């Protein structure tokens, strides 16, 4: 297990704490220690496991610091505001390696006084953390999971979800396809359990918005025994006439091979092709270009979804602290779930947490590799209270009983 505390610069600390000029003669290390001791009043932990993604092309390896860079930028943004409010934020980054137990690390953080804990772990681990004794005195910020079960049957008042769920992504895609009148869908499902969950979300979206799944096939090829994509894919995609191929391949084992090889000339959407996501490097509207540039200057790469989720979590804490005018835990936790909370996420509308499942309401981007195509909710899909609630499980549909 590795831990790293991410702090703001000495200059920023001195600016915030208004250190008199005569004290500037002290050594840099002494000034930093004095400023840190005097000013840091809200500590945030980030619990994550290094990526275990196994299927990726050699030219597109996963970022080793995915999520971490977004959290660091969020801390910097919070402290920019904190210079005027007297609130200073610090981040403790904890890497949970394969042999480490996330639960024991989480309990240690609680014992050390951490109450705001970002978590980038598998859904099962997040559920387990939410049930630990003492977790009721914390807020767990799920910055990487898309699992609907965490928002439904296994939901918890202790967990807030920053990224769109699978159901929100599928609903966003369905709205766009229905608007285009591409209502006949050929669904291809991968072999991983997560692929089946994505397919379930697509099937649910079809029923909600009027799509028709004309065929479902499970991908079972590995291109051994001299089989090639050019030979397999045209035959595999024959069958019922369809408007689009929807692929459920979260592990990226085969989905990128489908475009331009199918039997019919049809677009590919889903986990590959036109992809619904929380963030995309081509997004530049509503001031997003400014965030893109600042992140790239800091990290030397593009912001990914986990970076965005972590940035949102840190900014949500900072916004609640600013609006509540305190760093006291209960006040921030209550404000985050209140009707008064609104977060600017560079998506054109205020973002807020749903009271019934802790999901952050937000538009979903629909983009391919080099262009943003649309932003859902799509015009024409209305809701009596908030159009963002046309994405995912609405309150009347939810089975969440968040009493845990």
C-alpha positions as CSV (number, residue, x, y, z in Angstrom):
1,X,0.0,0.0,0.0
2,X,1.3,3.4,-1.0
3,X,0.2,6.8,0.4
4,X,0.9,10.2,-1.0
5,X,-0.4,13.5,0.4
6,X,-1.1,16.1,-2.3
7,X,-0.7,19.6,-0.9
8,X,-0.9,23.0,-2.4
9,X,2.2,25.1,-2.8
10,X,3.9,27.0,0.0
11,X,3.1,30.3,-1.9
12,X,-0.6,29.5,-1.9
13,X,-0.6,28.6,1.7
14,X,1.1,31.8,2.7
15,X,-1.3,33.8,0.5
16,X,-4.3,32.2,2.2
17,X,-3.1,32.5,5.8
18,X,-1.8,36.0,5.3
19,X,1.6,35.4,6.8
20,X,3.2,38.7,7.7
21,X,6.1,39.9,5.5
22,X,8.6,39.8,8.4
23,X,8.0,36.1,8.8
24,X,9.1,35.4,5.2
25,X,12.7,35.3,6.4
26,X,12.0,31.9,8.0
27,X,13.2,28.8,6.1
28,X,10.9,27.5,3.4
29,X,10.4,24.2,5.2
30,X,9.5,25.9,8.4
31,X,7.0,28.2,6.7
32,X,5.4,25.3,4.9
33,X,5.0,23.4,8.2
34,X,3.6,26.5,9.9
35,X,1.2,27.2,7.1
36,X,0.0,23.6,6.8
37,X,-0.6,23.3,10.5
38,X,-2.5,26.6,10.6
39,X,-4.5,26.4,7.4
40,X,-5.3,22.9,6.3
41,X,-8.8,22.3,7.7
42,X,-10.4,19.8,5.3
43,X,-8.7,16.6,4.5
44,X,-9.9,14.3,1.7
45,X,-8.7,10.8,1.1
46,X,-8.5,9.0,-2.3
47,X,-8.6,5.2,-2.1
48,X,-7.8,3.5,-5.5
49,X,-6.4,0.4,-7.0
50,X,-4.0,0.7,-10.0
51,X,-5.7,-0.2,-13.3
52,X,-6.1,-3.9,-14.0
53,X,-7.4,-3.5,-17.5
54,X,-6.0,-6.3,-19.6
55,X,-7.4,-5.7,-23.1
56,X,-6.0,-2.6,-24.7
57,X,-4.1,-1.9,-27.9
58,X,-0.4,-1.3,-27.7
59,X,-0.9,2.3,-28.9
60,X,-3.5,3.1,-26.2
61,X,-2.4,1.9,-22.8
62,X,-4.4,3.0,-19.8
63,X,-3.1,6.0,-17.8
64,X,-1.4,4.9,-14.6
65,X,-2.6,8.0,-12.8
66,X,-6.2,7.9,-14.0
67,X,-8.4,9.6,-11.5
68,X,-5.5,10.9,-9.4
69,X,-4.8,13.8,-11.8
70,X,-8.5,14.8,-11.7
71,X,-8.5,14.8,-8.0
72,X,-5.4,16.9,-7.9
73,X,-6.9,19.5,-10.2
74,X,-10.0,19.6,-8.0
75,X,-7.9,20.3,-5.0
76,X,-6.2,23.2,-6.8
77,X,-9.5,24.6,-7.8
78,X,-10.9,24.3,-4.3
79,X,-7.9,26.1,-2.9
80,X,-8.2,28.9,-5.4
81,X,-11.7,29.6,-4.0
82,X,-10.4,28.8,-0.5
83,X,-8.1,31.9,-0.6
84,X,-11.2,34.0,-0.2
85,X,-13.1,31.8,2.2
86,X,-10.2,30.7,4.5
87,X,-10.8,27.1,3.6
88,X,-7.9,24.9,2.7
89,X,-8.1,21.4,1.3
90,X,-5.5,18.6,1.2
91,X,-5.6,15.2,-0.5
92,X,-4.2,11.9,0.8
93,X,-3.7,9.4,-2.1
94,X,-3.7,5.8,-1.0
95,X,-2.9,3.0,-3.6
96,X,-4.4,-0.3,-2.6
97,X,-2.3,-3.0,-4.3
98,X,-3.5,-6.5,-5.1
99,X,-2.5,-8.0,-1.7
100,X,-4.0,-5.2,0.3
101,X,-7.5,-5.2,1.9
102,X,-9.4,-2.1,1.0
103,X,-11.6,-2.5,4.1
104,X,-8.7,-2.4,6.5
105,X,-7.3,0.7,4.8
106,X,-10.7,2.4,4.9
107,X,-11.1,1.7,8.6
108,X,-7.7,3.1,9.2
109,X,-8.6,6.3,7.4
110,X,-11.7,6.6,9.5
111,X,-9.6,6.2,12.6
112,X,-7.3,9.0,11.4
113,X,-10.3,11.3,11.1
114,X,-11.0,11.2,7.4
115,X,-14.7,11.7,6.6
116,X,-14.7,12.5,2.9
117,X,-13.2,9.5,1.0
118,X,-13.1,9.1,-2.7
119,X,-13.1,5.5,-3.9
120,X,-12.1,4.1,-7.3
121,X,-12.6,0.4,-6.7
122,X,-14.8,-2.4,-8.1
123,X,-18.5,-2.2,-7.2
124,X,-18.3,-5.1,-4.8
125,X,-15.6,-3.4,-2.8
126,X,-17.6,-0.2,-2.6
127,X,-20.6,-2.0,-1.3
128,X,-18.5,-3.7,1.3
129,X,-17.0,-0.4,2.5
130,X,-20.4,1.1,2.8
131,X,-21.4,-1.6,5.3
132,X,-18.4,-1.3,7.5
133,X,-18.9,-0.1,11.1
134,X,-18.1,3.6,11.2
135,X,-18.9,4.2,7.6
136,X,-22.1,6.0,8.7
137,X,-19.8,8.8,9.8
138,X,-18.4,9.3,6.3
139,X,-19.3,10.1,2.7
140,X,-17.9,7.6,0.2
141,X,-17.6,9.2,-3.3
142,X,-17.7,6.6,-6.0
143,X,-15.7,8.1,-8.8
144,X,-15.3,5.2,-11.2
145,X,-18.2,2.8,-11.0
146,X,-21.1,2.6,-13.4
147,X,-22.8,-0.3,-11.7
148,X,-26.6,0.1,-11.4
149,X,-26.9,-2.3,-8.5
150,X,-24.9,0.2,-6.3
151,X,-27.6,2.7,-7.1
152,X,-30.5,0.3,-6.7
153,X,-30.7,-2.9,-4.6
154,X,-27.3,-2.3,-2.9
155,X,-27.6,1.5,-2.6
156,X,-26.5,3.3,0.6
157,X,-27.0,6.8,2.1
158,X,-23.2,6.8,2.6
159,X,-22.3,6.7,-1.1
160,X,-22.5,9.3,-3.7
161,X,-22.0,8.4,-7.4
162,X,-20.2,10.8,-9.6
163,X,-20.2,9.0,-13.0
164,X,-23.3,8.2,-15.1
165,X,-24.6,4.6,-14.5
166,X,-25.0,2.1,-17.2
167,X,-28.7,2.8,-17.3
168,X,-28.0,6.5,-17.8
169,X,-25.6,5.8,-20.6
170,X,-28.0,3.4,-22.3
171,X,-30.9,5.8,-22.0
172,X,-28.8,8.6,-23.5
173,X,-27.9,6.4,-26.4
174,X,-31.6,5.3,-26.8
175,X,-32.9,8.8,-26.9
176,X,-30.5,9.7,-29.7
177,X,-31.2,6.6,-31.7
178,X,-35.0,7.1,-31.4
179,X,-34.7,10.8,-32.4
180,X,-32.8,9.6,-35.5
181,X,-35.6,7.0,-36.1
182,X,-33.0,4.2,-35.9
183,X,-35.2,2.0,-33.9
184,X,-34.1,-1.5,-35.0
185,X,-31.2,-2.6,-32.9
186,X,-28.8,-5.6,-33.4
187,X,-27.2,-6.2,-30.0
188,X,-23.8,-7.9,-29.7
189,X,-22.8,-8.9,-26.1
190,X,-19.3,-9.8,-24.9
191,X,-18.4,-12.7,-22.6
192,X,-17.6,-10.7,-19.5
193,X,-20.2,-10.2,-16.7
194,X,-20.0,-6.5,-17.1
195,X,-21.0,-6.8,-20.8
196,X,-24.2,-8.6,-19.8
197,X,-25.0,-5.8,-17.4
198,X,-24.5,-3.2,-20.2
199,X,-26.7,-5.3,-22.4
200,X,-29.4,-5.4,-19.7
201,X,-29.3,-1.6,-19.6
202,X,-29.7,-1.4,-23.4
203,X,-32.7,-3.8,-23.2
204,X,-34.3,-1.6,-20.5
205,X,-33.7,1.5,-22.6
206,X,-35.3,-0.1,-25.6
207,X,-38.5,-0.7,-23.6
208,X,-38.5,2.9,-22.2
209,X,-38.0,4.8,-25.4
210,X,-39.4,2.6,-28.2
211,X,-36.4,0.8,-29.6
212,X,-36.8,-2.7,-30.9
213,X,-34.0,-5.3,-30.4
214,X,-34.3,-7.5,-33.5
215,X,-31.3,-9.8,-32.7
216,X,-29.1,-10.5,-29.7
217,X,-25.8,-12.5,-30.3
218,X,-23.0,-13.3,-27.8
219,X,-19.5,-12.9,-29.1
220,X,-17.5,-16.1,-28.7
221,X,-14.5,-15.7,-31.0
222,X,-10.8,-15.1,-30.2
223,X,-9.5,-15.3,-33.8
224,X,-7.5,-18.4,-33.2
225,X,-7.4,-21.3,-35.7
226,X,-6.7,-18.9,-38.6
227,X,-10.0,-17.1,-38.2
228,X,-9.8,-13.4,-38.9
229,X,-12.1,-10.4,-38.3
230,X,-12.6,-10.1,-42.0
231,X,-13.9,-13.7,-42.2
232,X,-15.9,-13.8,-38.9
233,X,-17.6,-10.5,-38.6
234,X,-19.6,-10.3,-41.9
235,X,-21.1,-13.8,-41.2
236,X,-21.7,-13.0,-37.5
237,X,-23.7,-9.8,-38.3
238,X,-26.0,-11.4,-40.9
239,X,-29.6,-12.0,-40.0
240,X,-32.4,-9.6,-39.2
241,X,-32.4,-6.2,-40.9
242,X,-31.3,-3.5,-38.4
243,X,-30.5,0.2,-38.3
244,X,-27.5,0.0,-35.9
245,X,-25.2,-2.4,-34.3
246,X,-25.1,-1.9,-30.5
247,X,-22.1,-3.5,-28.9
248,X,-21.7,-4.3,-25.2
249,X,-17.9,-4.9,-24.8
250,X,-16.7,-2.9,-21.8
251,X,-13.4,-4.8,-21.7
252,X,-12.7,-3.7,-25.4
253,X,-12.0,-7.3,-26.4
254,X,-13.6,-7.1,-29.9
255,X,-15.9,-4.0,-30.3
256,X,-13.3,-1.9,-32.1
257,X,-13.1,-4.6,-34.8
258,X,-16.8,-4.2,-35.8
259,X,-16.9,-0.9,-37.8
260,X,-16.6,-1.3,-41.5
261,X,-16.6,-5.1,-41.4
262,X,-20.3,-5.8,-40.7
263,X,-22.5,-7.5,-43.4
264,X,-24.8,-4.4,-43.7
265,X,-23.5,-0.9,-43.9
266,X,-24.6,0.2,-40.4
267,X,-23.2,2.4,-37.7
268,X,-21.7,0.9,-34.5
269,X,-22.8,2.4,-31.1
270,X,-22.5,1.4,-27.5
271,X,-19.2,0.7,-25.8
272,X,-17.4,1.3,-29.1
273,X,-18.2,3.5,-32.1
274,X,-20.6,6.2,-30.9
275,X,-20.1,6.0,-27.1
276,X,-22.1,7.5,-24.3
277,X,-19.8,8.9,-21.6
278,X,-19.4,11.4,-18.8
279,X,-16.5,13.2,-20.4
280,X,-14.7,13.2,-23.7
281,X,-11.6,15.0,-25.0
282,X,-13.5,16.6,-27.9
283,X,-16.0,18.3,-25.5
284,X,-15.3,22.1,-25.6
285,X,-18.7,23.8,-25.0
286,X,-19.8,25.6,-21.9
287,X,-16.3,26.5,-20.9
288,X,-15.1,22.8,-21.0
289,X,-12.2,23.8,-23.3
290,X,-10.7,25.8,-20.4
291,X,-10.9,22.7,-18.1
292,X,-9.4,20.5,-20.9
293,X,-6.5,22.9,-21.3
294,X,-5.8,23.2,-17.6
295,X,-5.9,19.4,-17.1
296,X,-3.6,18.8,-20.1
297,X,-1.1,21.3,-18.8
298,X,-1.0,19.6,-15.4
299,X,-1.2,15.9,-16.4
300,X,0.4,15.9,-19.9
301,X,-2.5,13.9,-21.3
302,X,-6.3,14.1,-21.9
303,X,-8.7,14.0,-19.0
304,X,-10.6,10.6,-18.9
305,X,-13.8,9.7,-17.2
306,X,-12.3,8.7,-13.9
307,X,-10.4,11.9,-13.8
308,X,-13.6,13.8,-14.4
309,X,-15.4,11.8,-11.7
310,X,-12.7,12.5,-9.2
311,X,-12.6,16.2,-10.1
312,X,-16.4,16.4,-9.7
313,X,-16.2,14.8,-6.2
314,X,-13.5,17.2,-5.0
315,X,-15.3,20.2,-6.5
316,X,-18.6,19.0,-4.9
317,X,-17.0,19.0,-1.5
318,X,-15.5,22.4,-2.1
319,X,-18.8,23.9,-3.4
320,X,-20.7,22.6,-0.4
321,X,-18.1,24.0,2.0
322,X,-18.2,27.3,0.3
323,X,-22.0,27.5,0.3
324,X,-22.4,26.2,3.8
325,X,-19.6,28.5,5.0
326,X,-18.0,25.7,7.0
327,X,-15.8,22.7,6.8
328,X,-17.8,20.8,9.4
329,X,-18.6,17.3,8.2
330,X,-22.3,17.1,8.9
331,X,-23.0,20.5,7.4
332,X,-21.3,19.6,4.1
333,X,-22.8,16.1,3.9
334,X,-26.3,17.5,4.4
335,X,-25.8,20.3,1.9
336,X,-24.6,17.9,-0.8
337,X,-27.9,16.1,-0.7
338,X,-30.0,19.2,-0.3
339,X,-32.1,21.0,-3.0
340,X,-29.8,24.0,-2.6
341,X,-26.7,22.1,-3.9
342,X,-25.7,22.9,-7.5
343,X,-22.4,22.1,-9.1
344,X,-20.9,23.5,-12.3
345,X,-19.6,20.6,-14.3
346,X,-19.0,22.3,-17.7
347,X,-22.0,20.7,-19.2
348,X,-24.4,23.6,-19.6
349,X,-26.7,22.9,-16.6
350,X,-26.2,22.7,-12.8
351,X,-25.5,19.2,-11.5
352,X,-27.0,17.8,-8.4
353,X,-27.4,14.6,-6.4
354,X,-30.6,12.6,-6.6
355,X,-32.1,12.2,-3.2
356,X,-33.2,8.6,-3.7
357,X,-30.0,6.9,-4.9
358,X,-27.1,9.4,-4.5
359,X,-26.5,9.6,-8.3
360,X,-25.2,12.8,-9.7
361,X,-27.6,14.2,-12.2
362,X,-25.7,15.2,-15.4
363,X,-25.9,15.3,-19.2
364,X,-24.3,12.4,-21.0
365,X,-22.0,13.0,-23.9
366,X,-22.3,11.0,-27.1
367,X,-19.1,11.0,-29.0
368,X,-16.9,9.0,-31.3
369,X,-13.1,9.1,-31.4
370,X,-12.7,12.6,-32.9
371,X,-16.0,14.4,-32.5
372,X,-18.8,15.1,-30.0
373,X,-22.1,14.2,-31.8
374,X,-24.8,15.0,-29.2
375,X,-25.5,15.7,-25.6
376,X,-28.4,13.9,-23.8
377,X,-31.0,14.4,-22.6
378,X,-32.0,14.9,-26.3
379,X,-34.5,17.6,-27.1
380,X,-38.0,16.4,-26.9
381,X,-37.6,14.0,-24.1
382,X,-39.3,15.7,-21.2
383,X,-39.7,15.2,-17.4
384,X,-42.2,16.9,-15.0
385,X,-39.4,18.0,-12.7
386,X,-35.9,17.7,-14.2
387,X,-35.1,16.6,-17.7
388,X,-31.8,15.1,-16.4
389,X,-34.0,12.5,-14.7
390,X,-35.0,11.0,-18.1
391,X,-31.6,9.3,-17.8
392,X,-31.4,6.3,-15.5
393,X,-33.8,5.2,-12.8
394,X,-36.3,7.9,-11.9
395,X,-37.6,8.1,-8.3
396,X,-40.8,6.2,-9.2
397,X,-38.8,3.4,-10.9
398,X,-36.1,3.0,-8.3
399,X,-36.0,0.1,-5.8
400,X,-33.4,1.9,-3.7
401,X,-34.1,1.8,0.0
402,X,-31.1,3.8,1.1
403,X,-31.4,3.2,4.9
404,X,-28.0,1.5,5.3
